[in-house]
Amino acid sequence: MLRPMVLTGTLLVLTLFTGATPPSADNADPFAKLRGEWATALHAKQLDQLVLLYAPDAVFLTESGGRFTGRPAIRELCQRAMDTFTSDIQFHSLAQEQSGNLGYDSGDYSETLVANAGGARTEAKGTYLMVLKRQSDGRWLIQQQMWTESAPKH
């Protein structure tokens, strides 16, 4: 069952469909592929490739409450992150579902961030939610993305 807090504004759209559609056999887990491409592009600082994983009108919601709408704004946010850190992120998907041309992927992440200036390492953990939309060419892109960060344990 889809939870309103997980999908926020997209729940109404998803409930209009009759049920989840399993991934096609030729592309068994498109969400895992997208997560992998996203992590690889972030780590390699391939800004253009990273931004193309988002729909043109995508929204990125930060853990501090910031809202970045559209590829240009998301590009600027990602550029600042890449200029500051090198990321090694690992995703652990806990729930994913699709219905028609919409889907979501939700789970935990752990990330090692290495500061570009000075090389200080920071470990981060938290949760993520990606709402995905299948495009007319069949490719899944990020429509909405949201992060939380767990407080470090002392």
CNS distance restraints for C-alpha pairs under 8 A (distance, minus, plus):
assign (resid   2 and name CA) (resid   6 and name CA) 7.43 0.50 0.50
assign (resid   2 and name CA) (resid   7 and name CA) 7.51 0.50 0.50
assign (resid   2 and name CA) (resid  11 and name CA) 7.38 0.50 0.50
assign (resid   3 and name CA) (resid   7 and name CA) 6.62 0.50 0.50
assign (resid   3 and name CA) (resid  11 and name CA) 7.70 0.50 0.50
assign (resid   4 and name CA) (resid   8 and name CA) 5.34 0.50 0.50
assign (resid   4 and name CA) (resid   9 and name CA) 7.98 0.50 0.50
assign (resid   4 and name CA) (resid  11 and name CA) 6.05 0.50 0.50
assign (resid   6 and name CA) (resid 129 and name CA) 7.64 0.50 0.50
assign (resid   7 and name CA) (resid  11 and name CA) 5.28 0.50 0.50
assign (resid   7 and name CA) (resid 104 and name CA) 7.93 0.50 0.50
assign (resid   7 and name CA) (resid 131 and name CA) 7.63 0.50 0.50
assign (resid  10 and name CA) (resid  14 and name CA) 6.34 0.50 0.50
assign (resid  11 and name CA) (resid  15 and name CA) 6.12 0.50 0.50
assign (resid  12 and name CA) (resid  16 and name CA) 6.75 0.50 0.50
assign (resid  13 and name CA) (resid  17 and name CA) 7.59 0.50 0.50
assign (resid  14 and name CA) (resid  99 and name CA) 6.66 0.50 0.50
assign (resid  14 and name CA) (resid 102 and name CA) 7.10 0.50 0.50
assign (resid  17 and name CA) (resid  99 and name CA) 6.37 0.50 0.50
assign (resid  17 and name CA) (resid 100 and name CA) 6.98 0.50 0.50
assign (resid  18 and name CA) (resid  99 and name CA) 7.70 0.50 0.50
assign (resid  19 and name CA) (resid  99 and name CA) 5.94 0.50 0.50
assign (resid  20 and name CA) (resid  97 and name CA) 6.27 0.50 0.50
assign (resid  20 and name CA) (resid  98 and name CA) 5.22 0.50 0.50
assign (resid  20 and name CA) (resid  99 and name CA) 4.49 0.50 0.50
assign (resid  20 and name CA) (resid 100 and name CA) 7.55 0.50 0.50
assign (resid  21 and name CA) (resid  97 and name CA) 7.86 0.50 0.50
assign (resid  21 and name CA) (resid  98 and name CA) 5.87 0.50 0.50
assign (resid  21 and name CA) (resid  99 and name CA) 5.40 0.50 0.50
assign (resid  21 and name CA) (resid 100 and name CA) 6.79 0.50 0.50
assign (resid  22 and name CA) (resid  98 and name CA) 7.27 0.50 0.50
assign (resid  23 and name CA) (resid  27 and name CA) 6.72 0.50 0.50
assign (resid  23 and name CA) (resid  28 and name CA) 5.48 0.50 0.50
assign (resid  23 and name CA) (resid  29 and name CA) 6.34 0.50 0.50
assign (resid  23 and name CA) (resid  30 and name CA) 7.51 0.50 0.50
assign (resid  24 and name CA) (resid  28 and name CA) 5.72 0.50 0.50
assign (resid  29 and name CA) (resid  33 and name CA) 6.50 0.50 0.50
assign (resid  30 and name CA) (resid  34 and name CA) 6.16 0.50 0.50
assign (resid  30 and name CA) (resid 140 and name CA) 7.08 0.50 0.50
assign (resid  31 and name CA) (resid  35 and name CA) 6.18 0.50 0.50
assign (resid  31 and name CA) (resid 105 and name CA) 6.92 0.50 0.50
assign (resid  31 and name CA) (resid 140 and name CA) 7.63 0.50 0.50
assign (resid  32 and name CA) (resid  36 and name CA) 6.11 0.50 0.50
assign (resid  33 and name CA) (resid  37 and name CA) 6.17 0.50 0.50
assign (resid  34 and name CA) (resid  38 and name CA) 6.05 0.50 0.50
assign (resid  34 and name CA) (resid  53 and name CA) 7.47 0.50 0.50
assign (resid  34 and name CA) (resid 140 and name CA) 7.59 0.50 0.50
assign (resid  34 and name CA) (resid 141 and name CA) 7.73 0.50 0.50
assign (resid  35 and name CA) (resid  39 and name CA) 6.19 0.50 0.50
assign (resid  35 and name CA) (resid  91 and name CA) 7.40 0.50 0.50
assign (resid  36 and name CA) (resid  40 and name CA) 6.07 0.50 0.50
assign (resid  37 and name CA) (resid  41 and name CA) 6.02 0.50 0.50
assign (resid  37 and name CA) (resid  50 and name CA) 7.74 0.50 0.50
assign (resid  38 and name CA) (resid  42 and name CA) 6.15 0.50 0.50
assign (resid  38 and name CA) (resid  50 and name CA) 5.89 0.50 0.50
assign (resid  38 and name CA) (resid  53 and name CA) 7.11 0.50 0.50
assign (resid  39 and name CA) (resid  43 and name CA) 6.11 0.50 0.50
assign (resid  39 and name CA) (resid  88 and name CA) 7.36 0.50 0.50
assign (resid  39 and name CA) (resid  89 and name CA) 6.12 0.50 0.50
assign (resid  39 and name CA) (resid  90 and name CA) 7.52 0.50 0.50
assign (resid  40 and name CA) (resid  44 and name CA) 6.01 0.50 0.50
assign (resid  41 and name CA) (resid  45 and name CA) 5.76 0.50 0.50
assign (resid  41 and name CA) (resid  46 and name CA) 4.83 0.50 0.50
assign (resid  41 and name CA) (resid  47 and name CA) 6.89 0.50 0.50
assign (resid  41 and name CA) (resid  49 and name CA) 6.27 0.50 0.50
assign (resid  41 and name CA) (resid  50 and name CA) 5.35 0.50 0.50
assign (resid  42 and name CA) (resid  46 and name CA) 6.32 0.50 0.50
assign (resid  42 and name CA) (resid  47 and name CA) 7.18 0.50 0.50
assign (resid  42 and name CA) (resid  50 and name CA) 6.55 0.50 0.50
assign (resid  42 and name CA) (resid  82 and name CA) 7.37 0.50 0.50
assign (resid  42 and name CA) (resid  86 and name CA) 7.87 0.50 0.50
assign (resid  42 and name CA) (resid  87 and name CA) 6.59 0.50 0.50
assign (resid  43 and name CA) (resid  86 and name CA) 6.01 0.50 0.50
assign (resid  43 and name CA) (resid  87 and name CA) 5.06 0.50 0.50
assign (resid  43 and name CA) (resid  88 and name CA) 5.80 0.50 0.50
assign (resid  43 and name CA) (resid  89 and name CA) 7.83 0.50 0.50
assign (resid  45 and name CA) (resid  82 and name CA) 6.14 0.50 0.50
assign (resid  45 and name CA) (resid  86 and name CA) 7.73 0.50 0.50
assign (resid  46 and name CA) (resid  50 and name CA) 6.19 0.50 0.50
assign (resid  47 and name CA) (resid  51 and name CA) 6.17 0.50 0.50
assign (resid  47 and name CA) (resid  75 and name CA) 7.16 0.50 0.50
assign (resid  47 and name CA) (resid  78 and name CA) 7.15 0.50 0.50
assign (resid  47 and name CA) (resid  79 and name CA) 6.80 0.50 0.50
assign (resid  48 and name CA) (resid  52 and name CA) 6.28 0.50 0.50
assign (resid  48 and name CA) (resid  75 and name CA) 7.94 0.50 0.50
assign (resid  49 and name CA) (resid  53 and name CA) 6.84 0.50 0.50
assign (resid  50 and name CA) (resid  54 and name CA) 7.70 0.50 0.50
assign (resid  51 and name CA) (resid  71 and name CA) 6.32 0.50 0.50
assign (resid  51 and name CA) (resid  74 and name CA) 7.04 0.50 0.50
assign (resid  51 and name CA) (resid  75 and name CA) 5.88 0.50 0.50
assign (resid  52 and name CA) (resid  71 and name CA) 7.88 0.50 0.50
assign (resid  53 and name CA) (resid 141 and name CA) 5.33 0.50 0.50
assign (resid  53 and name CA) (resid 142 and name CA) 6.18 0.50 0.50
assign (resid  54 and name CA) (resid  58 and name CA) 5.88 0.50 0.50
assign (resid  54 and name CA) (resid  71 and name CA) 6.82 0.50 0.50
assign (resid  54 and name CA) (resid 141 and name CA) 5.15 0.50 0.50
assign (resid  54 and name CA) (resid 142 and name CA) 4.52 0.50 0.50
assign (resid  54 and name CA) (resid 143 and name CA) 6.26 0.50 0.50
assign (resid  55 and name CA) (resid  70 and name CA) 7.73 0.50 0.50
assign (resid  55 and name CA) (resid  71 and name CA) 7.34 0.50 0.50
assign (resid  55 and name CA) (resid 133 and name CA) 7.87 0.50 0.50
assign (resid  55 and name CA) (resid 141 and name CA) 5.46 0.50 0.50
assign (resid  55 and name CA) (resid 142 and name CA) 5.77 0.50 0.50
assign (resid  55 and name CA) (resid 143 and name CA) 5.49 0.50 0.50
assign (resid  56 and name CA) (resid  70 and name CA) 5.59 0.50 0.50
assign (resid  56 and name CA) (resid  71 and name CA) 5.44 0.50 0.50
assign (resid  57 and name CA) (resid  69 and name CA) 6.45 0.50 0.50
assign (resid  57 and name CA) (resid  70 and name CA) 4.38 0.50 0.50
assign (resid  57 and name CA) (resid  71 and name CA) 6.67 0.50 0.50
assign (resid  57 and name CA) (resid 143 and name CA) 7.20 0.50 0.50
assign (resid  58 and name CA) (resid  69 and name CA) 5.86 0.50 0.50
assign (resid  58 and name CA) (resid  70 and name CA) 5.08 0.50 0.50
assign (resid  58 and name CA) (resid  71 and name CA) 6.71 0.50 0.50
assign (resid  58 and name CA) (resid 142 and name CA) 6.61 0.50 0.50
assign (resid  58 and name CA) (resid 143 and name CA) 4.46 0.50 0.50
assign (resid  58 and name CA) (resid 144 and name CA) 5.59 0.50 0.50
assign (resid  59 and name CA) (resid  67 and name CA) 6.79 0.50 0.50
assign (resid  59 and name CA) (resid  68 and name CA) 5.60 0.50 0.50
assign (resid  59 and name CA) (resid  69 and name CA) 4.44 0.50 0.50
assign (resid  59 and name CA) (resid  70 and name CA) 6.20 0.50 0.50
assign (resid  59 and name CA) (resid  74 and name CA) 7.75 0.50 0.50
assign (resid  59 and name CA) (resid 143 and name CA) 6.34 0.50 0.50
assign (resid  59 and name CA) (resid 144 and name CA) 4.79 0.50 0.50
assign (resid  59 and name CA) (resid 145 and name CA) 6.41 0.50 0.50
assign (resid  60 and name CA) (resid  67 and name CA) 5.87 0.50 0.50
assign (resid  60 and name CA) (resid  68 and name CA) 5.11 0.50 0.50
assign (resid  60 and name CA) (resid  69 and name CA) 6.48 0.50 0.50
assign (resid  60 and name CA) (resid  74 and name CA) 6.77 0.50 0.50
assign (resid  60 and name CA) (resid 144 and name CA) 5.85 0.50 0.50
assign (resid  60 and name CA) (resid 145 and name CA) 4.84 0.50 0.50
assign (resid  60 and name CA) (resid 146 and name CA) 6.07 0.50 0.50
assign (resid  61 and name CA) (resid  65 and name CA) 6.43 0.50 0.50
assign (resid  61 and name CA) (resid  66 and name CA) 5.66 0.50 0.50
assign (resid  61 and name CA) (resid  67 and name CA) 4.76 0.50 0.50
assign (resid  61 and name CA) (resid  68 and name CA) 6.49 0.50 0.50
assign (resid  61 and name CA) (resid 144 and name CA) 7.66 0.50 0.50
assign (resid  61 and name CA) (resid 145 and name CA) 6.05 0.50 0.50
assign (resid  61 and name CA) (resid 146 and name CA) 4.74 0.50 0.50
assign (resid  61 and name CA) (resid 147 and name CA) 6.88 0.50 0.50
assign (resid  62 and name CA) (resid  66 and name CA) 5.06 0.50 0.50
assign (resid  62 and name CA) (resid  67 and name CA) 6.59 0.50 0.50
assign (resid  62 and name CA) (resid 146 and name CA) 6.05 0.50 0.50
assign (resid  62 and name CA) (resid 147 and name CA) 5.79 0.50 0.50
assign (resid  62 and name CA) (resid 148 and name CA) 7.45 0.50 0.50
assign (resid  63 and name CA) (resid 146 and name CA) 7.27 0.50 0.50
assign (resid  63 and name CA) (resid 147 and name CA) 5.33 0.50 0.50
assign (resid  63 and name CA) (resid 148 and name CA) 4.79 0.50 0.50
assign (resid  63 and name CA) (resid 149 and name CA) 6.58 0.50 0.50
assign (resid  68 and name CA) (resid  73 and name CA) 5.48 0.50 0.50
assign (resid  68 and name CA) (resid  74 and name CA) 5.82 0.50 0.50
assign (resid  68 and name CA) (resid  77 and name CA) 7.79 0.50 0.50
assign (resid  69 and name CA) (resid  73 and name CA) 5.91 0.50 0.50
assign (resid  69 and name CA) (resid  74 and name CA) 6.73 0.50 0.50
assign (resid  70 and name CA) (resid  74 and name CA) 6.27 0.50 0.50
assign (resid  71 and name CA) (resid  75 and name CA) 5.77 0.50 0.50
assign (resid  72 and name CA) (resid  76 and name CA) 6.31 0.50 0.50
assign (resid  73 and name CA) (resid  77 and name CA) 6.33 0.50 0.50
assign (resid  74 and name CA) (resid  78 and name CA) 6.11 0.50 0.50
assign (resid  75 and name CA) (resid  79 and name CA) 5.98 0.50 0.50
assign (resid  76 and name CA) (resid  80 and name CA) 6.29 0.50 0.50
assign (resid  77 and name CA) (resid  81 and name CA) 6.43 0.50 0.50
assign (resid  78 and name CA) (resid  82 and name CA) 6.09 0.50 0.50
assign (resid  79 and name CA) (resid  83 and name CA) 6.02 0.50 0.50
assign (resid  80 and name CA) (resid  84 and name CA) 6.29 0.50 0.50
assign (resid  81 and name CA) (resid  85 and name CA) 5.97 0.50 0.50
assign (resid  82 and name CA) (resid  86 and name CA) 6.26 0.50 0.50
assign (resid  82 and name CA) (resid  87 and name CA) 7.98 0.50 0.50
assign (resid  83 and name CA) (resid 116 and name CA) 7.15 0.50 0.50
assign (resid  84 and name CA) (resid 115 and name CA) 5.96 0.50 0.50
assign (resid  84 and name CA) (resid 116 and name CA) 5.59 0.50 0.50
assign (resid  84 and name CA) (resid 117 and name CA) 7.42 0.50 0.50
assign (resid  85 and name CA) (resid 113 and name CA) 5.85 0.50 0.50
assign (resid  85 and name CA) (resid 114 and name CA) 5.32 0.50 0.50
assign (resid  85 and name CA) (resid 115 and name CA) 4.49 0.50 0.50
assign (resid  85 and name CA) (resid 116 and name CA) 5.19 0.50 0.50
assign (resid  86 and name CA) (resid 113 and name CA) 5.66 0.50 0.50
assign (resid  86 and name CA) (resid 114 and name CA) 5.16 0.50 0.50
assign (resid  86 and name CA) (resid 115 and name CA) 6.52 0.50 0.50
assign (resid  86 and name CA) (resid 116 and name CA) 6.64 0.50 0.50
assign (resid  87 and name CA) (resid 111 and name CA) 6.68 0.50 0.50
assign (resid  87 and name CA) (resid 112 and name CA) 5.88 0.50 0.50
assign (resid  87 and name CA) (resid 113 and name CA) 4.75 0.50 0.50
assign (resid  87 and name CA) (resid 114 and name CA) 6.60 0.50 0.50
assign (resid  88 and name CA) (resid 111 and name CA) 5.52 0.50 0.50
assign (resid  88 and name CA) (resid 112 and name CA) 5.17 0.50 0.50
assign (resid  88 and name CA) (resid 113 and name CA) 6.51 0.50 0.50
assign (resid  89 and name CA) (resid 109 and name CA) 6.85 0.50 0.50
assign (resid  89 and name CA) (resid 110 and name CA) 5.81 0.50 0.50
assign (resid  89 and name CA) (resid 111 and name CA) 4.17 0.50 0.50
assign (resid  89 and name CA) (resid 112 and name CA) 6.41 0.50 0.50
assign (resid  90 and name CA) (resid 109 and name CA) 5.53 0.50 0.50
assign (resid  90 and name CA) (resid 110 and name CA) 5.38 0.50 0.50
assign (resid  90 and name CA) (resid 111 and name CA) 6.20 0.50 0.50
assign (resid  91 and name CA) (resid 107 and name CA) 7.16 0.50 0.50
assign (resid  91 and name CA) (resid 108 and name CA) 6.05 0.50 0.50
assign (resid  91 and name CA) (resid 109 and name CA) 4.49 0.50 0.50
assign (resid  91 and name CA) (resid 110 and name CA) 6.77 0.50 0.50
assign (resid  92 and name CA) (resid 107 and name CA) 5.58 0.50 0.50
assign (resid  92 and name CA) (resid 108 and name CA) 5.16 0.50 0.50
assign (resid  92 and name CA) (resid 109 and name CA) 5.89 0.50 0.50
assign (resid  93 and name CA) (resid 105 and name CA) 6.65 0.50 0.50
assign (resid  93 and name CA) (resid 106 and name CA) 5.73 0.50 0.50
assign (resid  93 and name CA) (resid 107 and name CA) 4.30 0.50 0.50
assign (resid  93 and name CA) (resid 108 and name CA) 6.47 0.50 0.50
assign (resid  94 and name CA) (resid 105 and name CA) 7.74 0.50 0.50
assign (resid  94 and name CA) (resid 106 and name CA) 5.90 0.50 0.50
assign (resid  94 and name CA) (resid 107 and name CA) 4.56 0.50 0.50
assign (resid  94 and name CA) (resid 108 and name CA) 7.28 0.50 0.50
assign (resid  95 and name CA) (resid 104 and name CA) 7.91 0.50 0.50
assign (resid  95 and name CA) (resid 105 and name CA) 5.86 0.50 0.50
assign (resid  95 and name CA) (resid 106 and name CA) 5.24 0.50 0.50
assign (resid  95 and name CA) (resid 107 and name CA) 6.43 0.50 0.50
assign (resid  96 and name CA) (resid 103 and name CA) 7.19 0.50 0.50
assign (resid  96 and name CA) (resid 104 and name CA) 5.35 0.50 0.50
assign (resid  96 and name CA) (resid 105 and name CA) 4.31 0.50 0.50
assign (resid  96 and name CA) (resid 106 and name CA) 6.22 0.50 0.50
assign (resid  97 and name CA) (resid 103 and name CA) 5.44 0.50 0.50
assign (resid  97 and name CA) (resid 104 and name CA) 5.65 0.50 0.50
assign (resid  97 and name CA) (resid 105 and name CA) 6.89 0.50 0.50
assign (resid  98 and name CA) (resid 102 and name CA) 5.69 0.50 0.50
assign (resid  98 and name CA) (resid 103 and name CA) 3.83 0.50 0.50
assign (resid  98 and name CA) (resid 104 and name CA) 6.45 0.50 0.50
assign (resid  99 and name CA) (resid 103 and name CA) 6.06 0.50 0.50
assign (resid 101 and name CA) (resid 133 and name CA) 5.54 0.50 0.50
assign (resid 101 and name CA) (resid 134 and name CA) 4.84 0.50 0.50
assign (resid 101 and name CA) (resid 135 and name CA) 7.63 0.50 0.50
assign (resid 102 and name CA) (resid 131 and name CA) 7.29 0.50 0.50
assign (resid 102 and name CA) (resid 132 and name CA) 5.74 0.50 0.50
assign (resid 102 and name CA) (resid 133 and name CA) 4.67 0.50 0.50
assign (resid 102 and name CA) (resid 134 and name CA) 6.40 0.50 0.50
assign (resid 103 and name CA) (resid 131 and name CA) 5.83 0.50 0.50
assign (resid 103 and name CA) (resid 132 and name CA) 5.06 0.50 0.50
assign (resid 103 and name CA) (resid 133 and name CA) 6.40 0.50 0.50
assign (resid 104 and name CA) (resid 129 and name CA) 7.08 0.50 0.50
assign (resid 104 and name CA) (resid 130 and name CA) 5.52 0.50 0.50
assign (resid 104 and name CA) (resid 131 and name CA) 4.36 0.50 0.50
assign (resid 104 and name CA) (resid 132 and name CA) 5.61 0.50 0.50
assign (resid 105 and name CA) (resid 129 and name CA) 5.84 0.50 0.50
assign (resid 105 and name CA) (resid 130 and name CA) 5.23 0.50 0.50
assign (resid 105 and name CA) (resid 131 and name CA) 6.59 0.50 0.50
assign (resid 105 and name CA) (resid 132 and name CA) 7.77 0.50 0.50
assign (resid 106 and name CA) (resid 127 and name CA) 7.48 0.50 0.50
assign (resid 106 and name CA) (resid 128 and name CA) 5.63 0.50 0.50
assign (resid 106 and name CA) (resid 129 and name CA) 4.42 0.50 0.50
assign (resid 106 and name CA) (resid 130 and name CA) 6.36 0.50 0.50
assign (resid 107 and name CA) (resid 127 and name CA) 5.60 0.50 0.50
assign (resid 107 and name CA) (resid 128 and name CA) 5.59 0.50 0.50
assign (resid 107 and name CA) (resid 129 and name CA) 6.79 0.50 0.50
assign (resid 108 and name CA) (resid 125 and name CA) 7.38 0.50 0.50
assign (resid 108 and name CA) (resid 126 and name CA) 5.67 0.50 0.50
assign (resid 108 and name CA) (resid 127 and name CA) 4.23 0.50 0.50
assign (resid 108 and name CA) (resid 128 and name CA) 6.07 0.50 0.50
assign (resid 109 and name CA) (resid 125 and name CA) 5.61 0.50 0.50
assign (resid 109 and name CA) (resid 126 and name CA) 5.54 0.50 0.50
assign (resid 109 and name CA) (resid 127 and name CA) 5.84 0.50 0.50
assign (resid 109 and name CA) (resid 128 and name CA) 7.05 0.50 0.50
assign (resid 110 and name CA) (resid 123 and name CA) 7.38 0.50 0.50
assign (resid 110 and name CA) (resid 124 and name CA) 5.74 0.50 0.50
assign (resid 110 and name CA) (resid 125 and name CA) 4.38 0.50 0.50
assign (resid 110 and name CA) (resid 126 and name CA) 6.72 0.50 0.50
assign (resid 111 and name CA) (resid 123 and name CA) 5.82 0.50 0.50
assign (resid 111 and name CA) (resid 124 and name CA) 5.06 0.50 0.50
assign (resid 111 and name CA) (resid 125 and name CA) 6.21 0.50 0.50
assign (resid 112 and name CA) (resid 121 and name CA) 6.74 0.50 0.50
assign (resid 112 and name CA) (resid 122 and name CA) 5.77 0.50 0.50
assign (resid 112 and name CA) (resid 123 and name CA) 4.71 0.50 0.50
assign (resid 112 and name CA) (resid 124 and name CA) 6.34 0.50 0.50
assign (resid 113 and name CA) (resid 121 and name CA) 5.59 0.50 0.50
assign (resid 113 and name CA) (resid 122 and name CA) 5.09 0.50 0.50
assign (resid 113 and name CA) (resid 123 and name CA) 6.34 0.50 0.50
assign (resid 113 and name CA) (resid 124 and name CA) 7.60 0.50 0.50
assign (resid 114 and name CA) (resid 119 and name CA) 5.45 0.50 0.50
assign (resid 114 and name CA) (resid 120 and name CA) 5.58 0.50 0.50
assign (resid 114 and name CA) (resid 121 and name CA) 4.52 0.50 0.50
assign (resid 114 and name CA) (resid 122 and name CA) 6.46 0.50 0.50
assign (resid 115 and name CA) (resid 119 and name CA) 4.74 0.50 0.50
assign (resid 115 and name CA) (resid 120 and name CA) 5.23 0.50 0.50
assign (resid 115 and name CA) (resid 121 and name CA) 6.46 0.50 0.50
assign (resid 124 and name CA) (resid 149 and name CA) 6.97 0.50 0.50
assign (resid 124 and name CA) (resid 150 and name CA) 7.44 0.50 0.50
assign (resid 124 and name CA) (resid 152 and name CA) 7.74 0.50 0.50
assign (resid 125 and name CA) (resid 149 and name CA) 5.77 0.50 0.50
assign (resid 125 and name CA) (resid 150 and name CA) 5.60 0.50 0.50
assign (resid 126 and name CA) (resid 147 and name CA) 7.21 0.50 0.50
assign (resid 126 and name CA) (resid 148 and name CA) 5.31 0.50 0.50
assign (resid 126 and name CA) (resid 149 and name CA) 4.14 0.50 0.50
assign (resid 126 and name CA) (resid 150 and name CA) 4.79 0.50 0.50
assign (resid 127 and name CA) (resid 147 and name CA) 5.84 0.50 0.50
assign (resid 127 and name CA) (resid 148 and name CA) 5.22 0.50 0.50
assign (resid 127 and name CA) (resid 149 and name CA) 6.60 0.50 0.50
assign (resid 127 and name CA) (resid 150 and name CA) 7.82 0.50 0.50
assign (resid 128 and name CA) (resid 145 and name CA) 7.41 0.50 0.50
assign (resid 128 and name CA) (resid 146 and name CA) 5.67 0.50 0.50
assign (resid 128 and name CA) (resid 147 and name CA) 4.55 0.50 0.50
assign (resid 128 and name CA) (resid 148 and name CA) 6.41 0.50 0.50
assign (resid 129 and name CA) (resid 144 and name CA) 7.98 0.50 0.50
assign (resid 129 and name CA) (resid 145 and name CA) 5.71 0.50 0.50
assign (resid 129 and name CA) (resid 146 and name CA) 5.21 0.50 0.50
assign (resid 129 and name CA) (resid 147 and name CA) 6.61 0.50 0.50
assign (resid 130 and name CA) (resid 142 and name CA) 6.38 0.50 0.50
assign (resid 130 and name CA) (resid 143 and name CA) 7.40 0.50 0.50
assign (resid 130 and name CA) (resid 144 and name CA) 5.74 0.50 0.50
assign (resid 130 and name CA) (resid 145 and name CA) 4.49 0.50 0.50
assign (resid 130 and name CA) (resid 146 and name CA) 6.53 0.50 0.50
assign (resid 131 and name CA) (resid 142 and name CA) 6.06 0.50 0.50
assign (resid 131 and name CA) (resid 143 and name CA) 5.53 0.50 0.50
assign (resid 131 and name CA) (resid 144 and name CA) 4.95 0.50 0.50
assign (resid 131 and name CA) (resid 145 and name CA) 6.31 0.50 0.50
assign (resid 132 and name CA) (resid 140 and name CA) 6.20 0.50 0.50
assign (resid 132 and name CA) (resid 141 and name CA) 5.51 0.50 0.50
assign (resid 132 and name CA) (resid 142 and name CA) 4.58 0.50 0.50
assign (resid 132 and name CA) (resid 143 and name CA) 5.14 0.50 0.50
assign (resid 132 and name CA) (resid 144 and name CA) 6.92 0.50 0.50
assign (resid 133 and name CA) (resid 140 and name CA) 5.50 0.50 0.50
assign (resid 133 and name CA) (resid 141 and name CA) 5.56 0.50 0.50
assign (resid 133 and name CA) (resid 142 and name CA) 6.45 0.50 0.50
assign (resid 133 and name CA) (resid 143 and name CA) 5.95 0.50 0.50
assign (resid 134 and name CA) (resid 138 and name CA) 5.67 0.50 0.50
assign (resid 134 and name CA) (resid 139 and name CA) 5.49 0.50 0.50
assign (resid 134 and name CA) (resid 140 and name CA) 4.26 0.50 0.50
assign (resid 134 and name CA) (resid 141 and name CA) 6.38 0.50 0.50
assign (resid 135 and name CA) (resid 139 and name CA) 5.37 0.50 0.50
assign (resid 135 and name CA) (resid 140 and name CA) 6.07 0.50 0.50
assign (resid 135 and name CA) (resid 141 and name CA) 7.12 0.50 0.50
